[in-house]
């Protein structure tokens, strides 16, 4: 049975929710699932904006059929060729044999690489091209590396609707909600957290490319943003664009501290707890503590994007960095973390190496600075290194206060 919802007189949401997928891209946890968004525009020419993952194909096909209500499909716009948005394209083409595909030349190449039989049914478009479907006119805007090289977004000048591909998306199923103004209270915070986690881990590496897209979008009279995952934005658009601007410039949203701790037997954790306690006592209002052995890196990365300061606490392991901490640092480098103030706490029973190695790894990050003296534990917290932790907390608090003022 179909499950669709009207967005306006001509546009209908025909997307689906996926609550069975455990890992997005087989990497990132989806405790609350994800939506695959697709939209059907009815005009003199009927247009489907993107398809969905095969996992939800049956629901999607029923939705498209119901929205068309006996009419034919003329065009399918492929903004992004990744399988979660294009896997069901072939089946749509079979069901609607007159439909033609509109996509970038690079997207056509990618679709063929994924095995889609589109060679004779594609009309390629490039940045600035416009296509009229009747009263609706669509302008295509190149958005390379947001987050794949073939990506385009499109703007319906008739309604002010930006079809934004993976930009402005979020993890989390819709659960009856379609628009951001239908979310309230604590649920709104949950949505923003999942939007941040989505951006930082999926798009975060490509901040410069997102900045280029934001500059293009600034010249448009955008009244609604329709992404390929998550809620549609129509009222508080400026607030979400501001978040994207901060994230893509690698500027923190808040002055605060993320403590990313790896601990084998609890001694490094105890040191990090002492540090967290001392930070709060010194007026630091935002402190987030993560056990990196238990917390998926995507959550820690999202917090690092959110806050200004980071403490990495690690034991030495096989004369190196504790593996979960090392994995997090690799993710930080891969996702282009910049402009953060970082402090280090190291531990070891002999040949304590991890602090030096962490420092060397962090040299690969742009515009990041090391704050305070490195705190070194020998197996466990002693009175001397407890005082060093207190001193580090004071240095961090003073730095936050200085930045605030």
C-alpha positions in Angstrom: 0.0 0.0 0.0 1.3 3.5 -0.9 2.3 6.1 1.7 2.7 9.5 0.2 2.3 13.1 1.3 1.6 16.3 -0.6 4.2 19.0 -0.2 2.3 21.6 -2.3 -0.2 21.6 -5.1 2.2 20.1 -7.6 4.9 18.3 -5.5 4.5 15.0 -3.6 6.8 13.2 -1.3 7.2 9.6 -2.5 10.2 8.6 -0.4 10.5 5.8 2.1 11.9 5.0 5.6 14.5 2.3 6.2 14.4 1.0 9.8 16.1 -2.3 9.0 19.5 -1.0 7.9 22.0 -1.2 10.8 24.9 0.7 9.2 24.8 3.6 6.7 27.4 2.8 3.9 28.1 -0.2 6.1 30.0 2.1 8.5 27.9 4.4 10.5 25.3 3.2 13.0 21.7 3.9 12.4 19.9 3.4 15.7 16.9 5.4 14.4 17.1 4.4 10.7 17.3 6.7 7.7 14.9 8.0 5.1 15.5 7.9 1.3 13.7 10.9 -0.1 12.2 11.1 -3.5 9.8 13.7 -4.9 7.3 13.7 -7.8 6.5 16.9 -9.6 3.3 17.0 -11.7 3.2 19.5 -14.5 2.8 19.4 -18.2 5.7 17.0 -17.9 5.8 14.8 -14.8 9.2 14.6 -13.1 10.6 12.2 -10.5 13.4 13.6 -8.4 15.8 10.6 -7.6 14.9 7.1 -6.6 15.7 5.0 -3.5 17.7 2.1 -2.2 16.6 -1.4 -3.3 15.8 -2.3 0.3 12.7 -0.2 0.1 11.9 -0.7 -3.6 8.4 -2.2 -3.2 7.1 0.7 -1.1 8.7 3.2 -3.4 7.2 1.8 -6.6 3.7 1.8 -5.0 4.3 5.4 -3.9 5.3 6.6 -7.4 2.3 4.8 -9.0 -0.1 6.4 -6.5 1.3 9.9 -7.0 1.1 9.7 -10.8 -2.5 8.5 -10.5 -2.7 7.0 -13.9 -0.5 9.5 -15.7 2.9 8.7 -17.3 6.3 9.7 -16.1 8.3 12.0 -18.4 11.6 12.6 -16.6 13.7 11.3 -13.8 16.3 13.7 -12.3 19.3 12.0 -10.9 21.1 14.5 -8.7 23.4 11.9 -7.2 24.3 8.4 -8.5 25.1 6.7 -5.2 23.1 3.5 -4.9 21.0 4.6 -1.9 19.4 7.1 -4.4 19.7 5.4 -7.7 19.6 1.7 -7.1 15.9 1.4 -8.3 16.4 3.5 -11.4 16.4 0.6 -13.8 13.1 -0.7 -12.5 11.5 2.8 -12.8 12.8 3.0 -16.4 11.2 -0.4 -17.1 7.9 0.6 -15.5 7.8 3.9 -17.4 9.4 3.3 -20.8 8.9 6.8 -22.1 10.8 8.5 -19.2 14.2 10.1 -19.8 16.9 10.7 -17.3 18.3 14.1 -16.6 21.8 14.1 -14.9 25.3 15.3 -15.2 27.7 13.7 -17.6 29.7 12.3 -14.7 26.6 10.9 -13.2 25.8 9.1 -16.5 29.3 7.6 -16.3 28.7 6.5 -12.7 25.3 5.0 -13.4 26.8 2.9 -16.2 29.6 1.8 -13.9 27.0 0.6 -11.5 25.4 -1.4 -14.3 22.4 0.8 -15.1 21.2 0.5 -18.7 20.7 4.2 -19.4 22.9 4.9 -22.5 20.0 5.8 -24.8 17.7 7.4 -22.2 19.9 10.1 -20.7 20.0 13.8 -21.5 23.0 15.3 -19.7 22.8 18.7 -18.1 25.5 21.0 -16.8 25.8 23.9 -14.4 23.4 26.7 -15.3 21.2 24.7 -17.6 17.5 25.2 -17.3 14.6 22.9 -18.2 10.9 23.8 -18.3 8.3 21.2 -17.4 5.4 23.6 -17.9 4.9 26.2 -15.2 7.9 24.9 -13.3 11.4 25.8 -14.5 14.4 24.0 -13.1 17.9 25.3 -13.0 20.8 22.8 -12.5 23.7 23.8 -10.2 26.9 21.8 -10.1 27.9 20.7 -6.6 31.0 18.5 -7.1 32.3 16.7 -4.1 29.2 17.4 -2.0 30.0 14.6 -1.5 30.7 12.8 -4.8 32.1 14.4 -7.9 29.0 14.0 -10.1 26.6 15.7 -7.8 24.2 18.4 -9.0 21.5 20.2 -7.1 18.5 21.9 -8.8 16.4 25.0 -8.1 12.7 25.3 -9.0 12.3 29.1 -9.6 8.6 28.8 -9.6 8.3 27.7 -6.0 11.7 28.6 -4.6 12.5 24.9 -3.9 16.1 23.7 -3.8 16.5 20.0 -4.4 19.7 19.7 -2.5 20.9 16.1 -3.1 22.9 14.9 0.0 23.4 18.5 1.3 21.2 19.5 4.2 20.4 15.8 4.9 20.2 13.8 8.1 20.2 10.3 9.6 16.9 9.2 11.2 13.6 8.1 9.7 10.8 10.6 9.3 8.3 8.8 11.5 5.3 10.8 10.2 7.2 14.1 10.2 8.0 15.7 6.9 8.9 19.3 7.6 11.3 20.7 10.2 8.6 22.9 11.7 6.7 19.7 12.7 9.5 18.8 15.1 9.4 20.2 18.7 11.3 20.2 21.9 13.8 17.4 22.6 13.0 15.8 19.3 14.3 18.9 17.5 17.6 18.5 19.3 17.7 14.8 18.3 17.2 15.8 14.7 19.9 18.4 14.8 22.3 16.0 16.4 21.7 13.4 13.6 22.0 16.1 10.9 25.3 17.1 12.4 26.5 13.5 12.6 25.4 13.0 9.0 27.2 16.1 7.7 30.4 15.7 9.6 30.9 12.0 8.7 29.5 12.0 5.1 30.3 15.4 3.8 32.7 16.8 6.4 35.9 16.3 4.4 34.7 18.6 1.7 34.2 21.9 3.4 35.6 24.0 0.6 33.1 22.4 -1.8 30.2 23.0 0.5 31.3 26.7 0.8 31.2 27.0 -3.0 27.7 25.6 -3.0 26.6 27.9 -0.2 27.9 30.9 -2.2 25.8 29.7 -5.3 22.8 29.2 -3.1 23.1 32.7 -1.6 22.0 34.1 -4.9 18.8 32.1 -4.9 15.4 33.0 -3.3 15.1 29.7 -1.4 11.8 29.1 0.2 12.2 25.3 0.8 15.0 22.8 0.8 14.2 19.2 -0.2 17.2 16.9 0.7 17.7 13.2 -0.1 17.7 12.2 3.6 15.7 13.7 6.5 13.2 16.5 6.9 12.3 19.2 4.4 13.3 22.7 5.6 10.7 25.5 4.9 10.6 27.8 7.9 13.9 28.0 9.8 16.1 27.6 6.7 18.5 30.4 7.7 19.4 28.6 11.0 20.3 25.3 9.2 22.3 27.1 6.5 24.2 28.9 9.3 25.1 25.5 10.8 26.3 24.3 7.4 28.4 27.5 7.0 30.0 26.9 10.4 30.6 23.1 9.8 32.1 23.7 6.3 34.4 26.4 7.6 35.4 24.1 10.5 34.3 26.7 13.0 33.0 25.3 16.3 29.4 26.0 17.2 30.2 26.3 20.9 33.1 26.9 23.2 33.4 23.5 25.0 35.5 20.4 25.5 35.3 16.9 24.0 37.3 14.3 26.0 38.1 11.3 23.8 39.4 8.7 26.1 40.8 5.2 25.6 41.4 3.2 28.7 42.5 -0.5 29.1 41.9 -1.0 32.8 40.3 2.3 33.9 43.4 4.3 35.0 43.4 6.6 31.9 39.6 6.9 32.3 40.1 8.0 35.9 42.5 10.7 34.9 40.1 11.9 32.2 37.3 11.9 34.8 39.4 14.1 37.2 40.1 16.4 34.3 36.3 16.6 33.4 35.5 17.4 37.0 38.1 20.1 37.2 36.9 21.7 33.9 33.3 22.0 35.1 34.4 23.4 38.5 36.3 26.1 36.6 33.2 27.2 34.7 33.4 25.2 31.5 29.7 24.7 30.7 30.0 22.2 27.9 32.0 19.0 28.5 31.4 15.8 26.5 33.1 12.6 27.6 33.5 9.6 25.2 34.9 6.2 25.8 36.2 5.6 22.3 36.3 1.8 22.8 32.5 1.8 23.2 31.4 4.8 21.2 31.3 4.7 17.4 33.7 7.3 15.9 30.9 9.0 14.0 29.5 10.3 17.3 32.8 11.6 18.5 33.6 13.3 15.2 30.2 15.1 15.3 31.0 16.4 18.8 34.5 17.5 17.7 32.9 19.5 14.9 30.6 21.0 17.5 33.0 22.1 20.2 36.2 24.2 20.3 38.5 22.1 22.4 39.5 18.4 22.4 41.4 16.3 24.9 42.8 13.0 23.7 43.6 10.6 26.5 45.3 7.3 25.6 47.5 4.5 27.0 50.5 3.3 25.2 49.8 0.0 23.4 52.4 -2.1 21.7 54.7 1.0 21.8 52.0 2.9 19.9 48.7 4.7 20.3 45.8 2.7 21.8 44.0 1.4 18.6 40.6 2.9 19.2 42.2 6.3 19.8 44.4 5.8 16.7 41.3 5.0 14.7 39.7 8.2 15.9 42.7 10.3 14.9 42.7 8.7 11.5 39.1 9.7 11.1 39.9 13.2 12.2 42.5 13.4 9.5 40.4 11.8 6.8 37.5 14.2 7.6 39.8 17.3 7.5 39.2 18.4 11.1 40.6 22.0 11.5 40.8 24.9 13.8 40.6 23.0 17.1 42.6 23.4 20.3 43.9 20.0 21.5 45.4 18.7 24.7 47.0 15.3 25.4 47.0 12.9 28.3 49.2 9.8 27.9 49.7 6.7 30.0 52.0 3.7 30.1 53.8 1.4 32.5 57.1 1.5 30.5 58.3 3.1 27.3 55.5 5.7 27.3 55.3 6.7 23.6 51.7 7.4 22.8 51.7 11.2 23.6 54.6 11.8 21.3 53.0 9.8 18.6 49.7 11.5 19.0 51.4 14.8 18.7 53.1 13.7 15.5 49.8 12.5 14.1 48.1 15.8 14.9 50.7 17.7 12.9 48.7 16.6 9.8 45.7 18.7 10.9 45.3 22.3 9.6 45.1 25.2 12.1 45.1 23.0 15.2 47.1 23.9 18.2 48.3 22.0 21.2 47.4 23.6 24.6 49.0 23.0 27.9 51.7 20.6 29.0 51.2 17.0 28.1 50.1 15.0 31.2 52.0 11.7 31.6 50.7 8.9 33.8 52.8 6.0 34.9 50.3 3.2 35.2 47.8 5.2 37.3 47.0 8.6 38.7 49.4 9.8 41.4 49.3 13.0 43.5 51.8 14.6 41.2 50.0 13.9 37.9 46.7 14.7 39.5 48.0 18.2 40.0 49.1 18.2 36.4 45.5 17.3 35.3 44.2 20.2 37.4 46.7 22.6 35.8 45.7 21.4 32.4 42.0 22.0 33.2 42.9 25.5 34.3 44.8 26.2 31.1 41.8 25.0 29.0 39.3 27.0 31.1 41.5 30.1 30.8 41.7 29.6 27.0 37.9 29.2 26.7 37.4 32.3 28.8 39.8 34.3 26.6 38.1 33.2 23.4 34.7 34.1 24.9 35.8 37.6 25.6 
